[in-house]
């Protein structure tokens, strides 16, 4: 391929990939900023300023000139490529400014790309989505290119891009080259599409958690389904089937219905509905590129509308998770946000524009087939089973760890460090709290899957809020039974997990819990949890109780027959566990019933905002 055509293909693709990564990063670092100021305080001017800067970044396309030039487009691509390296530096402030620059520069490039060829723009966007899927698959839901270890490779790649920009001089546009615009509905559809893809439908871990089906099954299916609409023989079928307004409206209804059914159902049926939703959404997106918008002269404002809608949808979805501390009315209303996003896509499809007459399809089928084989191979290698650890026959180590969604107290991403903390402590069973499995505000990573895969342990995850955040129990070896229950919660929904494990000729019941905050009805939660535990013994009962040893809730636990191992071992006062830096209070416990502790300690790791508690227990 000659340098100029190659540059015109690869530079938009890479810029879109950087843009998608910047969107995940900006919402993740903003979550930390907002959390610190709103929940921990005090409020200062940075809170509104940081939000206004993000708002200005997403609205920047509205100020982009309608007449593109190769200098403008090359400069935008250059800035995006230059800023991308900052995303691999695990420092929230650096990532924030890098993301803002990428969003601004990518938006500046997207406006002329859409005006030149919307159809090609949409195809490249889908390929960028697949590339991001593969980067996350290889990192077991962590985007490997966001790690500092990837910086040298990334730096070389960025240098190649910059060389292409200045050497190949892409987009040498003639004065007479026809330019198109997009209607307001198409701008809104792009915003709805971006939200649906980045928050759920392009996330194999998201679909797996929503449906409860294995990630190993969902991941390769999703990669293939995402690439399938790009095949040359598929698009003419889409064009014929969606040629009338009536059919496009029906597709919108079916798509929205499938998403909502997938939201409320579970199992294989839910997975199939969400995969069908992904297929229909991609078909709808490609259909927008088949419509004739030659009479529409503007693009920037319409694209800015889409980005603004994307921003608002993400904030609304965040409230559905944080309703207990922000907007209580959003409890259980995450489905409304997805409904609005689906209707936005339908608005774009409802345009009365005619279908364009396009060239005969057929080129590129071989390259796309090869790309699909490679993508599928990457997916299969990434999900290939790893050797699982076996439970030791003698002494066992039980632990509890509030992992703070995979962040430390200063909002650095620390899942690898959390895994190292668990590995070095040689824990056999650990109750985890504040576990995210696909939220946009935690880089869309699956904390439970990543830790289980990395450590070679089994995991049971209980979603408490909107499918994607909850508690989990990691354990070695086989289990005899698993039970779970949601607990009555006035604020953030919580629950309890039971994992029954063999121990020689006996069995042990390991319970994991996360308790509500001080203004929650925590005594009621404790009573419900103890009723769930019943007379089960021997047992461990671990979690973040958000209560201290002398509080009535902890007295109730002791009255039910549980023993504090630190007190049993005469390690009084026991070490505090929260916060991780200069801990002041002890709110994380491993209680024992029918078991004798031989050692108890609090880890000195700062990988989370809590410290891990580890208790060694002799055989029952």
N, C-alpha and C positions, 0 to 999 in steps of 0.2 A: 504494500500500500504506500502511495506517495505521502510525503510529510504533511502536506496541507489537508487532504481528506482525513488522514489519520488523526491530526490535531483537532479537526472539527468534530470528530467522533469521540475521542478519548477525553478531551478537556471538559465538555459538558457532563460526561458520565462521572468523572472523578469529582467535579465540583458538586454535583448532586449528592454523591456519597458523603462528601465533607459536610454538606448542608444537613443531611439526615442525622449525621453524628452530632453536629452542633445543636440540633434541636433537642436531642436526648440530654446532652451535656447541660444546656442552659436551664432546662427544667429541673435537673438534678441539683445543680449548684444553687439555683434560686430557692429550692425547697429548704436547703440548709440555711440560707440567709433569712428566709421568712420564719422558719422554725425557731431560730435563735432569738429573733426579735419579738415575735408574737407570743410564743409560749414561754421562753425563758426571760426575755426582756434584757435591758430596757429598750424602748423604741428610740430610733434616731432617724436622721434625715436620709440615711442610706436606703432604708426600706422603700420609700416612694421613688427615690432617684433611680435605684436599680430597676424597679418595675417600669418606670417611664422610659428608660434607655432601651429595654427590651421591646416595649411598645413602639418606640421610634424605629427600631431595627426592622420589625416586621412590616411597618408601614412605608419603609424606604422606597419600595418599587413605585409608589404613587408619584414620586418625584423624578423617576427615570425618564430620560428623553425618549420620545416615540421613534426617533430616527437613530438606529444603531450604527455604530462604526466599529471597525476592527480594533481600533485603539481602545475604545471604551470597553468593549467586551474582553479584550486581552488584559486590560488593567484590572477588571473585576475578577477574572480568573486568577490573576497573579496574586491579588490580595487574599483571596480565599485559600490558595495554596500556601502562601506565606504564613497565614494565621493557623493553619491546620496543625502544625507541630505543637502549638500550645496546648491542644486538647490532650496530648499524651503526657503532660506534666501534671501530676496529681496534686494540684494546689487550686482550691476553688476560685480564688481571685483571678489567677492566670487563666483558668478555663473559662471563667465568665467573660473576660474581655476578648479572648480568642473566639468564643462562640458568637458574641455580638458582631465582631468583624466579619466572620464567615457568613452569618445570616444577611448582613447588609450587602456584602459583595456578591453573594450567590443570587440574592434577589435582583441586584443590578444586572447580572448576566441573564437571568431567566426571562426578563421582560423582552429583550430582543430575540432570544431563542424562540419564545412562544410566537412572536410576531413573524419570524421567518418560517417556522414550520411547527405548528402545535402537535401534529401527528408524531413527528420524530421526537419532540420533547417528551411526550407522554411515554413513548417506548423506552427512551433512555431512563426515565424516572423509574420504570418497573425494573430495569436491569440493575439500577443503583440499589433498589430495595433488596434484590436478590444478593448482591454483593455484601450488603450489610448483614443479611441473614447468615451468610457463610462466615463472615468475620466473627459473629456472635456464636455460631455453632462450634467453630474451632476452639473458642475459649470457654465452652460449656456455659453459654449465655452471657459471658463477659466478652465485649468487643476487644479482641486481642490487640487491635491497632491503637487502642486508648491506653495501653500499658507503656511505661517508659522503656521497657526492653525492646519495643518495636520502633523506637525513635530513629535508630540508625538506618533501618530499611526505609522508613517513612521519609527521612531526610533525602535519601538518594532518589526516591520516587518523585518527591516534590521538585528536586533539582531537574529531573528529566522533564517534568511538566513545564517548568519555567523556560527551559531550553526550547521546548516545542512552541511555546507561546511566542517567543521572540524570533525564532528561526523560521518556523513554518508560516508565520503571519496568517493565521486562519481568519475566516470571515471577511475576505476582501470583497465587499459588497458594492454592487453597481448602483448608480443613482436611480436606475429604473426598476430595480428589483422589487416585485410586489410584496407588500407587507399587509398582514392581517391583524385583527384584534380579537378580543374575546368578549362575550357579554358578561354581565354581572353574575348570572347564574353559573357560568363556567368557573369564574373566580371562586365563588362559594363552594362549588363542587370540589375544586382542588383542595380547599381548606378542609372540607369534610373527609375527603379521601386521605389526606395526610394524617388526620387525627385517627381515623379507623385503622390505618396501616400501622402507625407507630405505637398505638396503645393496645392493639389486640391482634388484628387479622394477619399481620406479617410476623407475629411472634409465635414460634412453635411452643415456647414455654407458656405463653399466655393462653393459647388454645388448649394446651394440655391441662393447665390448671383450671380453666373454666369448665372443661368437660370431665376432668378426672381421668382422662385416658393417658396412657404412657407417652412421655416425650419422645421416646425412641420410635414410636409409630408415627406421631404427628410430624416430626421434623422433616423426614424425606418426602412425605406426601405434600407438605406445604411448599417445599422448594419446587417440586415438579408442577404443582398447580399454579404457582406464581409465574413460572416461565411459559406454561402451555399456551396462554392467549397470544403470545408473540409469534407463534409458528405461522408461516405464510398461509397455510391452508385454513387456519382458524378464523382469521379476520374477515374474509369474505362471508363466512357463515354468520358471524356476529352482525355484520353490516346488513345482511338480508333479514335476519330475525328481528333486528331492532330498527327497521327502516321506518316504522310508523310511530307516531306519538303515543298511540294507545299501548303498543307493545313496550315502549320505553317506560311508560307509567306503571305498567304491570310488573316490569322488571324491578322497578323501585320498590313496589309494594312487597314483592316476593323477597327481595334483598333485606329490607328492613324487618320483615317478619322472621326471616331466617336468623338474623342477628339476635333479635329479642328472644326467640325460642331457644337459641343456643345459650343465651344469658340465663334463662330460668330453668332449663333442663340440665341433665348430666349424662355421662356415659357416652357410648359410641354415637348415639343419635345426636347429642349436642356437638360432638366433634365433627360429624358429617355436615351438620347445619352450618357450622362456622367455616368449614372448608368450602362449602357451596357459596357462602357469603363472600369469601375471598374471590372465588371465581367470578361471581356476578359483579363484584365491585371492579375488578380489573377489566371485565368486558365493558362495563359502563364507562370506565375511564378511557379505554381505547376508542369507544364510540364517539366520544367528544372530539377526538382527532379526525373523525370521518365527516364531521359536519362543516358546512361552508359558512365561515364567518367573515367573508371578504368585505361585507358592507359595514363591519364594525371596526372603527378606527382606533380605539383605545385599548390598552392592555395593563399598564402599570397600576392604575387605581383598582382595577378588577382583581389583579393578583394580590395587591395589598389587602383587599377585602378578604380573600381566601386565607391569607396568613393571619389576619386579625381574628377570623372565625376559628382558625386552628388554635390560636392563643387562648381565646375565650373558652373553647371546649375543654382544653387541658386544665385551665383553672377550675372550671366547673367540675370536672372529673376529680381533681384533687380535693375539692370540698366533699365529694362523695366518700372519700377515704378519711378525711380529717373533720368530719361533721361534728364530732364531739367537742372540738376546740374552736370551730369556726362558725359553720351554719348548721345547726341541728336539723333543720328541715330537709337537708340533703341526705339524711340517713336512708339507705336503701333505694336511692333514686339515681344510681349510676346508669341504669337502663335509659333514663330520659336523655342523658347526654348522648348516648349512642343513637337514640332515635333522632335527635336533632341533626347529628352528623349525617345519618342516612338520608334524611329529608333534604339536606343541603346538596347531596349528590343528585338526588332526584330533581332538584331545581335546575341543575345544569342539563340533565337529560330532557327536561320539558321544553327546551328551546324549540322554536319553530323553524330553525335553519334547515335547509335542504342538505342531503348527503352529497358530498363531492364525488366526482368521477375520478377514481384513482387508477394508477398504473396497474398492470397485471401483477399479481402477487407471485412469488416463487423464488426470488433471490434470497440467499442467506440461510436457507433451510439447513444445509450441512453444518455451517458454523454454529447455528443455534442448537442443533442436535448434539454437536460436540460439547458445547457449553453446558447443556443439560446433563450430559454424562459426567462431566467433570464436577459440576455442582452436586449431583447425586452422590458421586464418590466421596466428595468432601463431607457431605452429610452423614453417610454411612460410616465412614472412618471415625467421625466425631462422636457418634452415638454408640460405637461398638462397645459391648460390655467389657468392664474392667474387672480384675480379680477382686472379690469381696473378702474383707477380713472376717475371721471366725471369732466367736466369743471365747475368751480364755476359760479354762476349766476351774481355776482357783479364784484368787482374789479379783474383784472387779472394781472399776472406777466409774462412779456415777457423777454427772456434772449438770450444772445449769448455767446458761449463758444468754443474756440479752444482747443480741448482736446488732441492734440499732440499725436495721435495714442494710447492713454491710458498710457502715461508716464508723469512723472513730469520733471522738468528741469534737474534733475540728473539721469534720465533714470531708476527710480524705477517704477514698474508697479502699477498704481493707479486707475484702473477702479472702484473698490469699493469706493475709496475716492471721485472720480468724482461723482459717484451716490449719495454719502452722501452730497456732496456740492449742488447738484441739489435738493435733498430732503429737506435739511435744509432751502434752499432759497424758497421753496414751489413754484417753477416755474410751470407755466401752459403750456407755449410754449417756446421751446429753439432751436435756430439754432446752429448746431454743425459743426465744421470744423475739417479737418485732422482726418477723421473717417476711421479706418481700419476695414475690415470685414473678414479677413482670411489670411493676409500676413504673411509669415514665419518670417519676421523681427519684428513682434509685437505679438509673441507667438501664431500666427494663431487665435487670439481671434476675435470675432465679436463685435466691440465696440457698434454698433447701437443696435443689438439684446440684448446684455447684459444689457445695460442701460434701454431699453424699458421694458424688462422682470423684472428687479430689481425694477423699479419705478412704474410699472403698467401703463405705458403710451404707446400710439401708436407711430409709427415711419414711416417716409418715407425717404428712403435712395436713393441718386443719385450717382451711381458709375461714377467717372471721369476718373480713370486710371486703366486699366487692371481688370475691374470688382470689385476689392477688396479694393479700397480706393476712398474716395470722401467726400461728405457732407451729412448732414441729418437734419431733423426737427423732434423733439419729441413734442408731444402734447397730452393733455388730451381730452377725449370725442370723439365724432364723427366728421367727416369732411364732408363738402358739396362737395368739389372738391380738386383735387391735380394736379398741373401742374409743369413741369420742363423743363429746356433747358440748353444745353451745351453752354458756351460762347466762343467766339473766343479767342484762347490762343496761344501765340507764344512759351511759355514754358510749364509748367505743366497745363494740361487740367483742367478747372474748370467749374462751372455751377451755376445755381440758381434754387431754389425750391419755389413753392407757395402752401401753405395750406390754404384753405378757411374754416373758422370755424363759426358756428352759435353763435350769442351773443344776446339772447333775440329775438326780432323781426328783428334784424339787422344781418349782417355778417361782419367778419373782415378777411382781407387778410394778412397772415403772410408769409413774404419772408425771405429766408435764402440764404446767398451767401458766397463764399470764393474768394477773389481777388488775382491776381498774384502779384509777387514781383516787386520791383522798376524798374527793366529793362524789365518788361512786358508792353504791350500796354494796360495799365489799363484804360486809358480814353475811349478807344474803348469798353472795357468790361463794364464800367459803362453805356455808352450810350446804349449798347445792353440790359443790365439789366433793365434800365429805360424804354426802349421801350417795354420790356416784361411785366413790371408792368403796364405801360400805365396809365389810369385814375382811376385805382382801389383805392377805398377809402371807409371806413377807412382802414389803412394798417400800418403794422410794417415792417421794412426793417433792418434785423440784420445780422451781420457777421464779419469776420476778413477781413477788407478792405485793410490792408497793406498800408494805407495812413492816414495822420493826418488831423485835422479839417480844416487847412488853405490850404490844397492841392487842385489843380483844380478838382480832382475827387470828393472830398467831397462838393466842391462848386456846382458842377453839381447836386448832390443829393439834396442839399438845394433848388436849382433853380427849381427842379421838384416838390416842395411843401412839402418836408419832413422837420421835425423840430428835432433839437437835444434836447432831454428831459433835459439834464443837463443845457443847456443854458436857456431853457424855465423856469426851476426851479431856475435859477440864482445861480447854483452851478458851479461857474467859478473861477479858471480853474477846469475843470473836472478831476477826478483822472486818472492817466495813467493805462494802462492795460498790457503792455508788456515791459520786461519779467516779469514773476510772482514774482521772487525774485528781490526786489529793482526796481520796474517798472520805466521806463524812458519815454515811449512814449504811446500815446493813439491811437491805431489803430483798436480797437474793438468797434463797435457802434450798438445801437438800435435806428433807426430813426423812427419817427412817422408822420403819415399823417391822419388828421381828428380825432385824439385822443388826450386826455388831460392827461399828466403825473401827478401823485400825488407824486411819489417818484422815485428817481434814485440812484443807488449805484453800486460800484464795489466791488465784493467779495474779502475777504482777503485769500481765500483758495489758497494753493500752490500745488494743486493736478495736475495741468498742467503747461506748460511753459507760459501760458497766464492766466490772471485773468478774471473771468466771470463778465459780465455786466448784471444787472437786472433792469428793469423798470416796475413800477406799473402804471396801466392805469385804469381810471374810464370808465364806460360804454359809448359807442358812442352816 
